[in-house]
Amino acid sequence: MEVTGTVFEYNPKTLNLEAIFNMRLARFTEQIEEIVNEAVQEMKIATEIGKVSSRWQKVELLMEPYFKDGKDRGFLLVPQDDLKLELEDTLLNLQTIAGSRFIGEFVRDVSYWDKTLNLVMECLDMWSTVQRKWQYLESIFIGAEDIRLQLPDEAKKFDAIDKQFIGIMKATAQERLIVAACTQDDKLGTLSDISDRLDKSQKSLTDYLDTKRNAFARFFFISADELLSILGSSDPTNIQAHMLKLFDNVKFLGFGRGNRTITGQESSEREKYAYVTPTPIEGPVEVWMTNVEDEMHASLLKITKAGVYAYGHETRTEWLKGQIGMVALVSSQIFWTYGVEDAFRSVKNGKKYAIKELASKLSAELTTMVAMVRTDLDKNTRSKVNTMLILDVHGRDIVDSFVRESVMNAKEFAWESQLRFYWDKDVDNCIIRQCTGSFQYGYEYMGLNGRLVITELTDRCYMTLTQALTFKLGGAPAGPAGTGKTETTKDLAKGLALPCFVINCGDGLDYKAMASIFAGLVQVGAWGCFDEFNRINIEVLSVVSAQLKAIQNGIVYMDEFADIGMANPIRIKRVAGFATCGFFSKFAFAVL
């Protein structure tokens, strides 16, 4: 009426087509078309807002009853994926409406629903996060009495959170309308506060686990959930499921006297050996597991010493049957080294055919082993003979090369470059030497996990890595995929009886995860072989390089302290390392 200057009464019963024609509205075609178009667009907006309002005033949260150990623990949110997708579509539609030039009459309604549904979306995300954190910590603080006893303050704090969260879920189950549930009583703020408190409980739990890992460093190589399953159980046999991750090839511990002592260890191949002194299970798990590790080293030292002594008092075949695999290998290598150097001394004393005689003797021993492997042997003995054959063939080939090349002196590089094993009476221990490097045998139980066939390239890799260890550096084996870089590194670790942990790197490794791995390696005195190291993000690599430098500096400082009498040099020289990046001393972590 304003635009056309006409006056009429809008009554659907009396306003007919004739009345409209009498107004002569054709004079204002453009203006009327604009008004009609605006009305049509406003009607569409009103319809969409009506749909949003009618839909989201009726939507309910999806919930289900939650029971734990037969007890009613309230309710849990069912995954709300479909609702979230619908929410996203609705919010996108509201944004489209808000961009229309015909929004004027509906600004308040559109703004209300946009703000409300965004709050619902944010609240649902926070709710899911809180529920996930709560469920994880509930299994620890509610289900494990041992953890509650060791963390009483955190258990009380979690009990308060637990009570509040269960109360929220039960109240929500009574009023499931999603808008009301997410917008009333500052639900988002309440959930955010619970989330922060759960994070603090999680941090306290992580700090607690770190104290356990620092007490027994091999715990660094299992996940938090696995460690919690160990700590949360009063049954010491629960450790069995994780032994292969903690030790190189220890699958089972031998339990005795009502599971109150550890009597020995068993490998994956079912080879067993008994501790010289059974270890009592007393105190926290990290304490008696440290005692288990120490007794493993002590027992294997004594067993190896006895095996070396027995080597010269029995036939080789009978002796082999009575020894565990790793003792047989190291004893055989000790006597091979002694035999070669004794032949060199004989040559020096005028017996010029001593090397040839040794070559004949080694060939005869090899023939005996070949004959033995053809007999009816049990599985473990056959594994020992097979591995002995690998080392015997290599030892014979080395001596044969000395005969061909007229190597007559123990000072020649052809001999110095070999991995040589000695029983040093001064320290009463097995010492391995190669070139300028000298290492103490590690006595990590290896079972019957076999050895690689030794080639000239293998020897060169060994020499490179041992010299890197000598100079407190790392090794970086390079070559095409599948050529044995990792296996060669692991095989050298087996030869030195040191634990070697293989870590497959990728984008998921951050500097904290790397620091945790490094902390475990330096405290255990283990080798770490990092496969696909270049896949780590470059931002992380820059931090890792600083971590490695700090560790290498720590090793150097420890040796300097040892030189001036501030530490035990024999213990410090028990060095372990990791291929690709750097090497660790067992005590470097204390310096860092």
Buried (B, 14 or more C-beta within 10 A) or exposed (E): EEEBEEEEEEEEEEEEEEEEEEBEBEEBEEEBEEBEEBEEBBEEBEEBBEEBEEEBEEBEBBBEEBEEEEEEBBBBBEEBEEBBEBBEEBBEBBEEBBEBEBBEEBEEBBEBBBEBBEBBBBBBBBBBBBBEBBBBBBBBBBEBEEBBEBBEEBBEBBEEBBEBBBEBBEBBBEEBBBBBBBBEEEBBEBBBBBBEBBEEBBEBBEEBBBEBBBBBBBBBBBEBEBBBBBBBBEEBEBBBEBBBEBBBBBBBBBBBEEEEBBBBBBBBBEBBBEBBEBBEBEEBBBEBBBBBBEBBBBBBBEBBBBBBEBBEEEEBBEBBBEBBBBBBBBBBBBBBBBBBBBBBEBBEEEEEEBBBEBBBBBBEBBEBBEEBBEEEBEEBBBBBBBBBBBBBBBBBBBBBEBBEEEBBEBEBEEBBBBBBBBBEEEEEBBBBBBBEBBBBBBBBBBBBBBBBEBEEEBBEBBBBBBBBBBEBBBBBBEEEEEEBBBBBBBBBBBBBBBBBBBBEBEEEBBBEBBEBBBBBBBBBBBBBBBBEBEBBBEEBBEBBEEBBEEBBBBBBBBBEBBEEEEBEEEBBBBBBBBBBBBBBBBBBBEBB
